[in-house]
Amino acid sequence: MHPIRQHARILTAALVGTTVEFYDFYIFGTAAALVFGPAFFPKASAMAQGLLTFMTLGIAFVARPIGAVAFGHFGDRLGRKSTLVGSLLLMGTSTLLIAFLPSYATTERWGVGWLAPALLCLLRFGQGFGLGGEWGGAALLAVEYAPPGWEARFGSAPQFGAPIGFLAANGLFLVLGLMLPPADFMAWGWRVPFLFSALLVGVGLWVRLKVAETPAFRAALERGHTARVPIAPLLTHWWRPLLLGNLGVVACFAIFYLSTTFALAQGAGALGYGRTLFLSVQLCANLFLALGILVAAIGSDRIGPARVLARGMVLTVLVGAGFGSGLASGSLVLVFVTLAVALFAMGLCYGPLGGWLPTLFPVELRYSGISVAFSAGGIIGGALVPMAATAMAGGGHTAWVGLLMSAAGLLSLIGVVAARPAGAAG
């Protein structure tokens, strides 16, 4: 039997969770770009609203490493399956509750206007905390079940959750934008995607509860090779691969948030394209992300994930040189080409991570190692880069934004080139 058909349930369990993960993050990012400024920070200027919403977006990236340590501990002590169920529940519950948040105007009538943005920040923290344990566990679930020679292709399964989640999230926002008058969308329509997340979480839990623990972790348990506190040896003996793994993921976060949330905020705002039109452009460009992941997955099992990653990061540096000017060109065709090429580069930088990061750590520390490395990289690429880009655009320097992408690509290239596989990995 073909390996993919044989392990279809495992791959589905890995894919469903990260689809929910990225759907949740996409709808938050899209709502942040379109709604959260006037809904939760109405008394600030337009530029300040943009910065405040991106700071709210960035809270999750502070929470992710904390969640990575917590869920990584249980993932390396108790197993991949049960930990993945817990991370999905926390992330899904936090997302669902955002649908019921009162706006600033509502809490101001109660005499506690600050409560609305505070609750938004709290639930955003919950999203990030749950996500800290999600991607690493999903990647391990796939990789540790992979037959020899298929590790990178299996490890890419969770990455396809990114374009699928993006299509679901932005597609739903696009439909709502077409069906609802702007006033209704701003008043309550934006809450519908958050409500819909409950259905996706239910499907994800149903699939994950039906899979067994991975063979690699079962073998480690039988040998007694589990750490009592995994983060301790990780920080004392495996800090170098942890740091290099962290650098290695910065580029994919930077490309994603510059090409999606930041680009949408600019396209529907200062650049004047309109929300519906720009969402349509992004949906089409997203197909190139899926193509990049597919190319990277196949190539990684042939020449190795590190080589594919390095090529993707070189492309990122080159794409970044023209990203800002392409976005601000005034030509919708050129905007589409810019986003499509950038997201294809992201696919090359993102697709091999599931096959590359686990090789840096021994099996008993893998969950903690790849979760912390992946999450910490998000602080730079997913939180600091969009905030810096927003400040640059607000100062009239949109054409310079791509330099941030190039810098992220260079950082990740250094991490990948300098990293070496762990002798105990496998």
Stockholm file with secondary structure:
# STOCKHOLM 1.0

chainA/1-426         MHPIRQHARILTAALVGTTVEFYDFYIFGTAAALVFGPAFFPKASAMAQGLLTFMTLGIAFVARPIGAVAFGHFGDRLGRKSTLVGSLLLMGTSTLLIAFLPSYATTERWGVGWLAPALLCLLRFGQGFGLGGEWGGAALLAVEYAPPGWEARFGSAPQFGAPIGFLAANGLFLVLGLMLPPADFMAWGWRVPFLFSALLVGVGLWVRLKVAETPAFRAALERGHTARVPIAPLLTHWWRPLLLGNLGVVACFAIFYLSTTFALAQGAGALGYGRTLFLSVQLCANLFLALGILVAAIGSDRIGPARVLARGMVLTVLVGAGFGSGLASGSLVLVFVTLAVALFAMGLCYGPLGGWLPTLFPVELRYSGISVAFSAGGIIGGALVPMAATAMAGGGHTAWVGLLMSAAGLLSLIGVVAARPAGAAG
#=GR chainA/1-426 SS CCHHHHTHHHHHHHHHHHHHHHHHHHHHHHHIIIIIHHHHCTTSCHHHHHHHHHHHHHHHHHHHHHHHHHHHHHHHHTCHHHHHHHHHHHHHHHHHHHTTCCCHHHHHHTTCTTHHHHHHHHHHHHHHHHHTTHHHHHHHHHHTTCCTTCHHHHHTTGGGHHHHHHHHHHHHHHHHHHHSCHHHHHHTGGGHHHHHHHHHHHHHHHHHTTSCCCHHHHHHHHHTCCCSSTHHHHHHHSHHHHHHHHHHHHHHHHHHHIIIIIHHHHHHTTTCCCHHHHHHHHHHHHHHHHHHHHHHHHHHHHHCHHHHHHHHHHHHHHHHHHHHHHHTSSCHHHHHHHHHHHHHHHHHHHTTHHHHGGGGSCGGGHHHHHHHHHHHHHIIIIIIHHHHHHHHHHTTCGGGTHHHHHHHHHHHHHHHHHCCCCTTCC
#=GC SS_cons         CCHHHHTHHHHHHHHHHHHHHHHHHHHHHHHIIIIIHHHHCTTSCHHHHHHHHHHHHHHHHHHHHHHHHHHHHHHHHTCHHHHHHHHHHHHHHHHHHHTTCCCHHHHHHTTCTTHHHHHHHHHHHHHHHHHTTHHHHHHHHHHTTCCTTCHHHHHTTGGGHHHHHHHHHHHHHHHHHHHSCHHHHHHTGGGHHHHHHHHHHHHHHHHHTTSCCCHHHHHHHHHTCCCSSTHHHHHHHSHHHHHHHHHHHHHHHHHHHIIIIIHHHHHHTTTCCCHHHHHHHHHHHHHHHHHHHHHHHHHHHHHCHHHHHHHHHHHHHHHHHHHHHHHTSSCHHHHHHHHHHHHHHHHHHHTTHHHHGGGGSCGGGHHHHHHHHHHHHHIIIIIIHHHHHHHHHHTTCGGGTHHHHHHHHHHHHHHHHHCCCCTTCC
//
